[in-house]
Amino acid sequence: MSNRPPAFRPLHHRIEEGVLVAIVALLLLLSFSQILLRNIFGVTLLWADAAVKHIVLWASFIGALIATRTGRHIRIDALLRFLPPSVRASVERLSDLIASLVCALLAWHGTRFVLDERSMDLGDAFLGLPRWIAQLIFPAVFGAMALRFLWRSAGGVPPDTDRA
């Protein structure tokens, strides 16, 4: 997250962070409710466990999207530390281009997966929500990450470095 005041952070950054906060709040509320209902009243919401699994998936993927924006994603950069700054910048751009291609490939296959799930109609994820809608997070986030890495590889904005 950035140290910049909220008014000066781009809208899409605030949306990403707001959606993540809302999803985690929903996850905590649903999990806490399940614990209380089971332990105090001896009842459970049949759909809640499936919902929690999908909510965790969404929180993880949106967190990964934010991590790529802030440069906190997993990187193999042990050798970068030994390179001169001019060479390091070129290697980082190449690395971002490769990451973009990998994410684009994952977005493509994620889209195929979602379309297959939609055509098979294997049932609902929870509360009547079709599985394919709950799985839209795969192509959406991998596509956004591909664009983010591509932009960075082309000399676009570097990751947020003014971390909180």
ABEGO torsion letter per residue (X at the ends): XBABBAAABBAAAAAAAAAAAAAAAAAAAAAAAAAAAAAAAGBBBAAAAAAAAAAAAAAAAAAAAAAAAAGABBBBAAAAAABBAAAAAAAAAAAAAAAAAAAAAAAAAAAAAAAAAAAAGAEBABGGBBAAAAAAAAAAAAAAAAAAAAAAAAGBBBBBABBX
